[in-house]
Amino acid sequence: MPKAETFALGDFTLQSGRVLPDAKLVYATYGAMRADRSNVVLYPTSYGAQHTDIDWLIGQDGILDPKQWFVIIVNKFGNGLSTSPSNVAGPVAKGRWPRVSHLDNVRAQARLLDEVFSVDKLAMVYGWSMGAQQAFHWGALMPDRVDRICALCGSAKTTVHNKVFLESVRATLTADEHWTGTHFRAHPETGLRAMGRLYAGWAMSQAFYRQGLHITETHPTLEDYLVRQWEGNFLRRDGDDLLAMLDTWMHSDISNNEIFGGDMTKALNAIKAKTLVMPSTTDLYFTVEDGEAEAKLMPNAEFRPIKSVWGHRAGNPTSNPEDQAFIRNAVQDLIKS
C-alpha cells in the first residue's frame, strides 16, 4: 500500500474570500513518474471517499496500470483526510466551516502538482462522481494543462433534480438528534444509518434490485445488504465532513467563476482536452440525458455511456467485472486517441 503524504498549503484563500487556516492536502501516488513527466494521471476523490476507497482500480491489468501511469490520488477538501471539518480547530471549527468549491480543490491540486512534482501538464484526469466534477473543472479552468479527461457518472454543473436529491440527503442526516443547527455535537449514528438507506434507493437502479443483484453470499437478504453495505459505509464517516462535501457537490458549476461569469456554454467550449463523457444509462441523479447535453458542447468530447443496471455505481464497479472491462477498454481507446 502506498504511504499517504501531506502537502501543506498554508493559509489558503477560497473562492468565497474566506480562508482555510493551515490548509493541507493528503495524497497518495502509484507507479513511477517518467523523466519527462508525460505519464501523470490525477485521480480526485468522490463523495465520502478517501484514497483507499478508490485505488482498487489501480493495478496490473486494472483500469489504470501503474506500470504505464504515475497516478496521484488527491483527497479533496472535506473528506476527512485533507483539511475538513473533522480535523480543524480554531475559527473554522464547530459549524464555522466555509463553503469550498471545486475551483478551490483544483487550485489547491495545481499547487501540489507545481510545488511537489513540477508537473505542468497532465496526461489525464480520471474521476468518478464528484471526481468527474473536478475533472471537468480542470478541463475548463486549466485547459492547457490537461491532455485527456475520463469523466464517469458526473457533471460539469449540478442539475436542479440532482439538488433535490442532495436536499433529501441533507434533511435526512440533519434530522439526527445530535444536529445543533450548525454542526453535530456527537456522532450522528441514527442520521447516518438513515442516510445510507436513502442512498441505497438512489445509487442503484430499479433493474439492479429487480434482478436480485443485491443478494449475494455476503449479503443474503435485503436487510443485510442495507445494513452492512449502505449503513456501514456511511457510519465510517464524520457527519460534518459529509455535509461539507455535500455543499461542494450542490454548488458545483464550472462556469461559476470570474473566467466564465456563469456562461455554461463558454465554459464547456473551453475544455480542449480529449474527453470521454461516460454516464451510466441507469444513473438516477447524473442522468445520461444530462451527460449527453454537456458533451455536445465540448469540442473534443466523445459520449460513451455505460450500459449497465448498476446505476451510479456503474462508474465505480468494484464488484462488477463487466463494467470494469467496459471502462478499461474505454480508457485504452482514450489513450490511443
N, C-alpha and C positions, 0 to 999 in steps of 0.2 A: 504494500500500500504506500502511495506517495505521502510524504510528510507535508502537512499544511503549513504554509508560510504566511506571514503577516506583512503587509505594506502600510506604512504609516503615512497618512495624507496630511497630518497636522489639522489645524482648524480649517474646515472645508466649507466654503460658501456655496449654498444651494441655489437652485433656480429661483426659489421663493424669496431669496435675500437673507433667510435665516442661516445660522452657522451650526454645523456639527462640530463640537469641540473634539480635538484629538481623534479625528476620524481614522478608521482603519478598514482595509480590505483584506480578507482572508482568501487565499487561493491555493490551488494545487496544480502541479504540472505532471505530464505524462509523455514519455518519449524523449527524444533528443532534438534540439534545435539545430538546423543546418548552419553552416558557417555564414551563408548568405541570408539567413533568416527568412527563407522563402516558404517554409512549411508550417507556419504558425496558425493554429486554429484557436479562436476564442470561443468558449462554451459557457455562456452565462446561465445561472441557475433559474429554475422555475419556481412557481408559488409554493411556499412551505418547504422547499427542498434545500439541502446542503450538498456539497460536492460529492459526499459519499453516497448520496441517494441517486445520483445521475451518472456516475462514472462506470456503471455496469457495461455500457456500450463501447467502452474503450478497451481494445484488446486485439490480439491477432485474429484475423478473420471477423472482427467486430465491425460495427458501423464506422468507427474511427480507429484506424490501426496505428498504434504508437510507433511502429517501425517506419511508417510513412509520414506521420504528423507529429508535431510538437503541440500538444493540446494543453491549453490553460483554462481550467475551470475557475471562474471568479464567482464568489459568493456575493450576491447583491446586498445592498444595504437593507437591513430589517430582517434578515433570515436567521439571526441568532449567532452567526459566526462573525461576519463583518459587522460594523457598528450598527446596533439595533437597540430597541427599547429595553430588551432584557439584559444588556451588558453596558449600559451607560449610567453615569451618575451626574449629579450636579444640575445645571439649568435645564437640560432637556430630558430629565428623568420624570417618572411618576406623572404621566399624562401630558407632558410638555414636549413630546416628540414632534418635530416639524414634518411637514409634508416633503417626501422625497420623490422626485420624478425619475423617469428613465433617462432623461437628459443628464441628471446628476450621476446616475450609475455609469453612463457611457463616458462622461468626462473623467470620472474617477478611474475607470478602467483604462482610458487613454493615458493617463498619467502613469499607471502601473506599467503599461507597455513601453512608454518612453523611458522612465526612470530606472526600471529594473531590468528590462530585456532589450532596450534600444531597438525596438521594433516599430518601424514607421508604416508598414503595410501588412495586412492580414491576408493569408491565403483564403481563409473562410471564417465567417461567424456562423456557428451552428447553435440553434436554440429551439426549445420546445416550450409552448405556452408562454409564460412571462419571459422565458429565454428568447422566444421568437420575437416578442415585442422589442426586446433590447436589440436583437439583430436588425430589425427594421430601423430602429433609431440610429444604429451605427451606419447603415447604408445611406440614410438621408442626411444625417448631421456631419458625417465624415466620409463622403463618397470616394475620395481619393485614397483612402486608407484601407479599403475593402475590395478584394477581388471577387469573392463569391459569398453568397448567403444561402443557407439552408434553413428555412423557417417552417417549423412544423406546428400546426394547430395553434396559431397565434394570430395577431392582428397588428396593423400599423396604428389603428385607433380603436379604442374600446367602444363597442356599439351600445346603443340605448338598451337593447334587450339583454346584453351581457351585464350592463349596470344593474338591471332589475335582479338578475341572479345574484350579483355581488351584494346588493342591498339585503337580499334574503339571508345571505350568509352572515352579514354583519348583525342583522337583527337577531338571528338565532344565537350567535355567540355571545352577544351582549345582553341577552336575556338571563344569563347566569347570575346567581345571587352575589357573586364577588365583583361585579361590574359597578364602579363608583360613578360612572358618567364620563370619566376621562381616562380611566385605566382600571386594571384588575388588582384588587387588594390581595388576592391569593390565586393559586392555580385553578382556572375555571373548568373543572372536570366535567360538570354537567353540560356546560355550553359547548365544550369541545366534542363530547360524545354526540350531542345533537347535531353539531356541525358536520361530523363525519357521516351521519345518516342522511342529512340533506345532500351532501356532496355525492353520495353513492347513487342517488337518483339522477344527478345531472352529468356526472363524469362518464357514466357508462350508458349505452343506448338501450332502447326498448328491446331491440333484437338480441342484444347480449344476454339479457335476462330471459327472454322468450326461449332462447336456445339452451338455457341452463348452464351457461359458461361460468357462472359464479359458483357452481357446485364442483368441488374438487376433493381430493384426498385431504388436503389441508383445511378446506372449508366445507364440511359435509352437509351443512344446512345454510339457509339464507341468513338466519340469525347469527350463526357463527361467522359467516362472511362479513356481515355488517359490523359485528363487534371487533373481530380480530383485524380485518383488512382496513376498515374505514375509521372506526372509533380509535383503534390503536394507532393509526397513522397520525391523527391529529393530537392525540394525547401526548405525543413526544414533544410537542412544540409549545412555545410560550404564547399566551393569548394576545398580549400586546404586540408581539412580533407579527402574528398573523394579521392583526388589524392594520399595522403599518404597511405590510406588503399589499394588503387588500386595497388600501388607499392609493398606492402607486399604480396598481392594476386599473383601478377605477378611472384614474385620470390620464391613462396612457394615450398619447396623441403625438405622432411625430411632427405635426405641424404647429404645435402649441409652444412656440418659441420665437425669439426675435428674428431668426433666419427666415421663417416662412410666414409668420404673422397669422397663423390659422388657416392658411391656404393649403388644403389637403392635397389637391391635385398637383400643385407646385412641389410639395414635399415628396410625394410618390414619384413624380417625374425626376427628382434629383437622385434617386437610387440608381447609380450606374453599374453596380455590381451585377454579375450574372447571378440571378436569384431563382431559387426553387421555392415556390409557394405551395405548401403541402398540408392542406386541411384534411381532416377525416370526414368522410361522407356522412358519418353519423354523429359528429360532434354537435352537441346541443347548445353550446354558447359561443364557440368560434366556428361559425357555420361555413359550409362550403360555398354558399352564395356570397357571403361577405368576403371570403378569401379571393374568389374569382373577380369580384368587382375591384378589389385593391390591385390584384395582379395586372389587370388590364391597363392600369395607369403607370406601371413600372416599365421603363423602356427595354429592359433586358430580363424580364421575368418569364419563367415557364410555370404554368399552373398544372400541378400534378397531384391530384387528390389521392388520399389513401383510401381505397375501397375496403372498408372494414366495418364490422359490427361492434368494435371495441370503443366506440365513442371518442371522447377526448383522449383517452389513454392509448389510442392507436399511435399517437405520436411519441409515446414513451413505452414501447411494447416489451416490458421486462419479461413477461411470460407468454409472449405471442410470437412464435418463430416466423409465421407467415408475414406479419407486418414488419418484423425485423429485416427480413430478406428484401422486402419491397423498398424500405428506406435505405438499406445498404446499397442496393443497385442504383437507386436514385442519386445517392451521394457519389458513387463511382462515375455515373454519367455526368454529373456536375463537374467533377474533376477533369474529365476528358474534354469537356467543353472549354 
